[in-house]
């Protein structure tokens, strides 16, 4: 009889999300319950969540969630931050002591605003400045790792099963209009706190089920633009690709999907609409190194919405459903029905077909 850990399960990992299109606040309890229903898709080497709208009292400040190995690393990192930001509030992220989560680092959060004088002298906008600080800390500062850096959102992750991670971080005490979640079954990379999903940069956070066979090509391309892949897992590069295309290149989500899960050339050639056909050819040609190959399903969280996307062959499962103002996404339909038995409009998106859900303007 095969025992857990003795056999590779390439379809492992669980992803889930829920979002209120009217901006209604929801605690983290339901998304934790949804992930618990997919317990068998994880192996305890990583779980995590991201919530949006959870810091209304500090909504205008960047919320930096940071793992530290020890007090010395925290002291050094804080000195670095104080030279670059006004720190309006800082505190240890409160957690529950539970036997299922062990070897936890020192976990702090800082609500910060970049010094305007630095932005002017460096001729950078706030987002680019914060992104560069995150890259610098994560690549060069021993014992410190920024794992969340957006406004009015936060990522919470650890080594453990996702339902235990949710209890550990007290997600039942947070309220947000949108949640994404991940349970990890690493196949090619180590299980460690920084390697758990979601991977976040600014307000973008990504959870991923699958393997990226194009990782080296994607990484080499994106690192030409200042990104640094240091976290020992292929998923990290997806977050940077999306940040590059969405924030720097100003592309919309549909065209980003047309790049990272691009249609096959024969599919493009068969499109009758010449304008659409030429656009897809242009995107495939100009951004060819950002095509993600291999099986994947991903969920992207961002301020005001979600995007779910399968690889173009749909080699990983993903189901979407709705009930009233809530949209649900999960690797399995059962993970939706366990938290909303009366879910409606259930469907499985086609390969390469993005599902984009936005909160009503002003409601978030």
SVG drawing of the C-alpha trace seen along z (x, -y; Angstrom):
<svg xmlns="http://www.w3.org/2000/svg" viewBox="-30 -66 52 68">
<polyline fill="none" stroke="black" stroke-width="0.4" points="0.0,0.0 1.3,-3.4 1.8,-5.8 1.6,-9.6 5.0,-11.0 6.0,-7.8 4.2,-8.7 4.3,-11.8 0.8,-13.4 1.2,-15.8 -2.4,-17.0 -2.0,-17.9 -2.5,-21.3 -5.8,-23.0 -6.9,-26.5 -10.0,-28.4 -11.5,-32.0 -14.6,-33.9 -15.5,-37.5 -18.5,-39.7 -19.3,-41.7 -21.1,-44.3 -18.1,-44.6 -19.8,-42.9 -17.4,-41.9 -16.9,-38.2 -14.7,-36.7 -12.1,-34.2 -14.0,-31.3 -15.7,-30.1 -12.6,-30.1 -10.8,-28.1 -13.7,-25.6 -13.6,-25.3 -9.9,-24.5 -10.4,-21.9 -12.8,-20.0 -9.8,-19.6 -7.4,-18.4 -6.3,-15.4 -4.9,-17.6 -2.2,-19.0 0.5,-17.3 1.1,-19.8 4.1,-21.5 2.4,-24.8 -0.9,-26.7 -2.0,-30.3 -4.6,-32.9 -4.9,-36.5 -7.7,-38.8 -8.7,-42.1 -10.4,-45.0 -9.1,-43.7 -7.3,-46.9 -9.8,-49.7 -8.3,-51.8 -4.9,-51.8 -6.3,-51.6 -4.0,-54.3 -0.8,-52.7 1.2,-49.8 0.9,-46.8 4.2,-45.0 4.0,-41.5 7.5,-40.2 9.0,-37.0 12.2,-37.4 14.5,-34.6 15.4,-36.4 15.4,-39.8 18.7,-40.8 17.1,-40.4 14.1,-42.4 16.3,-45.2 18.3,-45.5 15.3,-45.4 13.4,-48.1 16.4,-50.4 16.3,-49.9 12.6,-50.6 12.9,-53.8 15.3,-55.3 12.7,-54.9 9.2,-55.1 7.1,-56.8 6.0,-53.9 2.6,-54.8 2.0,-51.6 3.9,-48.3 3.0,-45.2 3.6,-41.5 0.9,-39.6 -1.1,-37.8 -1.3,-34.1 -2.7,-31.1 -0.4,-28.5 -1.5,-25.2 0.5,-21.9 0.0,-21.6 2.1,-24.7 5.7,-24.6 9.1,-26.4 7.3,-29.7 9.5,-32.7 9.0,-36.1 6.0,-37.6 5.4,-41.4 3.5,-43.9 4.2,-47.5 1.9,-50.1 4.1,-52.5 4.1,-55.4 7.2,-56.1 9.0,-59.4 7.9,-61.8 11.4,-63.3 12.8,-59.9 10.1,-59.4 11.0,-62.8 14.7,-62.3 14.5,-58.9 11.7,-59.9 9.6,-56.8 5.9,-56.4 5.0,-54.8 4.3,-51.3 7.6,-51.0 9.4,-52.3 7.8,-49.7 8.4,-46.9 12.1,-47.7 12.3,-47.8 10.6,-44.4 13.0,-42.9 16.0,-44.4 15.0,-42.9 14.1,-39.5 17.3,-39.1 19.9,-40.8 18.8,-41.0 19.6,-37.9 16.8,-36.6 14.1,-38.8 11.4,-38.1 8.5,-40.4 5.6,-38.2 2.9,-40.8 3.1,-44.5 -0.2,-45.8 -2.7,-48.4 -5.8,-47.3 -4.9,-43.6 -2.7,-41.0 -1.2,-37.6 -1.0,-34.9 1.0,-31.8 2.9,-29.0 4.1,-25.5 1.1,-23.4 -2.3,-22.3 -4.4,-25.4 -7.1,-24.8 -4.5,-24.8 -2.9,-27.9 -6.3,-29.7 -6.6,-28.9 -3.0,-29.9 -3.5,-33.3 -7.0,-33.9 -8.6,-34.5 -12.0,-34.2 -11.2,-37.7 -10.5,-39.4 -13.2,-40.7 -12.7,-41.2 -14.7,-41.4 -12.4,-38.9 -10.3,-35.9 -8.0,-33.5 -6.5,-30.4 -4.0,-27.6 -3.1,-24.2 0.3,-23.0 1.6,-19.6 5.1,-20.6 6.6,-18.2 9.8,-19.8 10.6,-22.5 11.0,-22.6 8.3,-23.2 9.2,-26.3 7.4,-29.3 8.4,-31.6 7.6,-29.1 4.0,-28.7 1.3,-30.4 0.0,-33.0 2.9,-34.8 2.3,-38.6 3.8,-41.8 2.0,-45.1 -1.7,-44.2 -1.3,-41.3 -1.4,-37.8 -1.3,-34.5 -2.2,-30.9 -1.3,-28.1 -1.9,-24.4 0.5,-22.8 4.0,-22.9 5.7,-25.5 7.9,-23.8 8.8,-27.2 10.0,-28.5 13.7,-29.1 12.7,-31.0 10.1,-33.0 12.5,-33.8 15.4,-34.9 13.1,-37.3 11.4,-38.8 14.7,-39.3 15.8,-41.6 13.4,-44.1 14.6,-44.1 12.6,-41.2 14.5,-38.6 13.3,-35.1 14.7,-34.0 12.0,-31.9 12.7,-28.4 9.5,-27.8 8.2,-28.3 5.0,-30.0 6.9,-33.2 7.5,-34.1 3.8,-34.2 3.3,-37.0 6.1,-39.0 4.9,-38.4 1.5,-39.7 2.9,-42.7 5.1,-43.5 2.3,-43.2 -0.5,-44.8 1.3,-47.6 4.3,-48.4 3.0,-47.5 -0.6,-48.7 -2.2,-45.7 -5.7,-44.6 -6.4,-41.2 -7.9,-39.7 -4.7,-40.4 -2.5,-39.2 -4.4,-35.9 -3.8,-35.9 0.0,-36.1 0.5,-33.6 -2.1,-31.1 -1.8,-32.1 -3.9,-30.2 -2.1,-27.8 -0.9,-29.3 -3.4,-27.1 -6.2,-28.4 -5.1,-32.0 -4.9,-31.4 -8.4,-30.1 -9.9,-33.3 -12.0,-35.1 -11.9,-38.5 -8.7,-40.0 -8.2,-42.6 -8.5,-40.0 -6.2,-37.6 -3.5,-40.3 -3.7,-41.3 -3.2,-37.7 -0.3,-37.3 1.3,-40.5 1.0,-39.5 2.4,-36.0 5.3,-37.5 6.3,-40.4 5.8,-38.5 6.8,-35.0 9.1,-34.5 6.1,-35.1 4.0,-32.2 3.6,-29.8 3.7,-26.2 2.9,-23.1 -0.3,-22.3 -1.7,-25.1 -4.7,-26.7 -4.2,-30.0 -6.2,-32.6 -5.0,-36.2 -6.3,-38.5 -6.0,-42.2 -7.7,-45.3 -11.3,-45.2 -11.3,-41.8 -10.2,-38.3 -9.1,-36.5 -9.0,-32.7 -7.2,-31.0 -6.4,-27.5 -3.6,-26.5 -4.8,-26.3 -5.2,-22.5 -7.0,-22.6 -4.8,-20.1 -5.8,-21.2 -9.3,-21.3 -11.1,-24.5 -14.8,-25.2 -16.7,-28.5 -20.1,-29.1 -22.3,-31.9 -24.9,-32.6 -26.5,-36.1 -23.6,-38.6 -20.9,-36.0 -18.7,-34.3 -16.8,-31.1 -13.8,-29.4 -12.2,-26.1 -10.3,-23.1 -13.3,-21.0 -17.1,-21.7 -17.4,-20.0 -15.2,-22.8 -17.8,-25.3 -20.9,-23.3 -19.5,-22.7 -19.8,-26.5 -22.7,-27.2 -24.9,-24.2 -27.3,-26.2 -24.6,-27.4 -25.9,-28.3 -24.5,-28.8 -21.7,-26.2 -19.3,-25.7 -15.8,-24.7 -14.0,-27.4 -12.4,-26.3 -8.6,-26.2 -7.1,-29.6 -10.4,-31.3 -10.1,-33.9 -12.8,-34.4 -12.6,-38.0 -14.8,-39.2 -14.8,-42.7 -16.4,-44.4 -18.9,-47.1 -17.0,-50.4 -16.6,-52.1 -17.8,-49.2 -14.4,-47.8"/>
</svg>
